[in-house]
Amino acid sequence: MNASIRWFVNNPVAANLLMLLIVIGGFFGAYGIGKEVFPSTSVNYITVNMPYPGAGPKEVEEQIVVRIEEAIYNLEGIKSLSSLKPVKDVALSQLR
């Protein structure tokens, strides 16, 4: 290891050329990578957030969560349906 460091110290032109090659290679590599602003991804779930201001957890569950679950349970393409316990006046359901 010390021999290579000593060689670069004694040959500064070679060290600078090596650094230049590494920088140029980095630029070519960066431009060669495929980049997209909005890459295409497949989303296999949807989250539904249902606020019901002023309602208690029991009301939210009975009047919102159960009705939405019943309406979307038999739709084609839904593999699973999960709902979180309503907290205050908001319910959260996730479909896969």
C-alpha positions as CSV (number, residue, x, y, z in Angstrom):
1,M,0.0,0.0,0.0
2,N,2.8,2.4,0.9
3,A,4.5,1.7,-2.4
4,S,1.5,2.8,-4.5
5,I,1.1,6.0,-2.4
6,R,4.7,6.7,-2.8
7,W,4.5,6.2,-6.6
8,F,1.6,8.6,-6.9
9,V,3.4,11.2,-4.8
10,N,6.4,10.9,-7.1
11,N,4.2,11.1,-10.2
12,P,1.6,13.8,-9.7
13,V,0.7,13.9,-13.4
14,A,-0.3,10.2,-13.2
15,A,-2.4,10.8,-10.1
16,N,-4.2,13.7,-11.7
17,L,-4.9,11.7,-14.9
18,L,-6.3,8.9,-12.8
19,M,-8.5,11.3,-11.0
20,L,-9.7,12.8,-14.3
21,L,-10.5,9.3,-15.6
22,I,-12.5,8.5,-12.5
23,V,-14.5,11.8,-12.8
24,I,-15.2,11.3,-16.5
25,G,-16.3,7.7,-15.9
26,G,-18.6,8.9,-13.1
27,F,-20.2,11.4,-15.5
28,F,-20.7,8.8,-18.2
29,G,-22.1,6.4,-15.6
30,A,-24.5,9.0,-14.3
31,Y,-25.9,9.7,-17.7
32,G,-26.1,6.1,-18.6
33,I,-28.5,5.3,-15.6
34,G,-32.1,5.3,-16.6
35,K,-33.9,8.1,-14.7
36,E,-37.5,9.1,-14.7
37,V,-39.3,12.0,-12.9
38,F,-42.3,9.9,-12.2
39,P,-41.3,6.2,-12.5
40,S,-44.1,3.7,-13.2
41,T,-44.9,1.6,-10.2
42,S,-47.8,-0.7,-9.6
43,V,-49.8,0.1,-6.4
44,N,-51.7,-2.9,-5.1
45,Y,-53.5,-1.3,-2.3
46,I,-55.7,1.7,-1.6
47,T,-56.3,3.5,1.7
48,V,-59.6,5.2,2.5
49,N,-59.6,7.8,5.2
50,M,-63.1,8.7,6.4
51,P,-63.5,11.7,8.8
52,Y,-66.8,12.2,10.6
53,P,-66.4,15.3,12.7
54,G,-68.1,15.3,16.1
55,A,-68.9,11.5,16.0
56,G,-67.8,9.0,18.5
57,P,-65.9,5.8,17.6
58,K,-69.1,3.7,17.8
59,E,-71.0,6.0,15.5
60,V,-68.1,6.1,13.0
61,E,-68.0,2.3,13.0
62,E,-71.7,1.8,12.5
63,Q,-72.5,4.6,10.1
64,I,-69.3,4.7,8.0
65,V,-67.0,1.7,8.3
66,V,-69.6,-1.0,8.2
67,R,-71.5,0.6,5.3
68,I,-68.3,1.0,3.2
69,E,-67.1,-2.5,4.0
70,E,-70.5,-3.9,2.9
71,A,-70.5,-1.9,-0.3
72,I,-67.0,-2.9,-1.5
73,Y,-66.7,-6.4,0.0
74,N,-68.0,-8.1,-3.1
75,L,-66.3,-6.0,-5.7
76,E,-64.1,-7.9,-8.2
77,G,-60.3,-7.7,-7.7
78,I,-60.4,-7.1,-3.9
79,K,-58.3,-9.7,-2.2
80,S,-58.5,-8.4,1.4
81,L,-60.2,-5.6,3.3
82,S,-59.0,-4.4,6.7
83,S,-60.2,-1.5,8.9
84,L,-58.6,0.0,11.9
85,K,-60.6,0.7,15.0
86,P,-62.1,4.2,14.7
87,V,-60.3,6.7,16.9
88,K,-62.3,9.9,17.8
89,D,-64.0,10.9,14.5
90,V,-61.8,9.2,11.9
91,A,-61.9,5.7,10.4
92,L,-59.3,4.1,8.2
93,S,-59.7,1.2,5.8
94,Q,-57.2,-0.5,3.6
95,L,-58.0,-2.6,0.5
96,R,-55.7,-5.0,-1.4
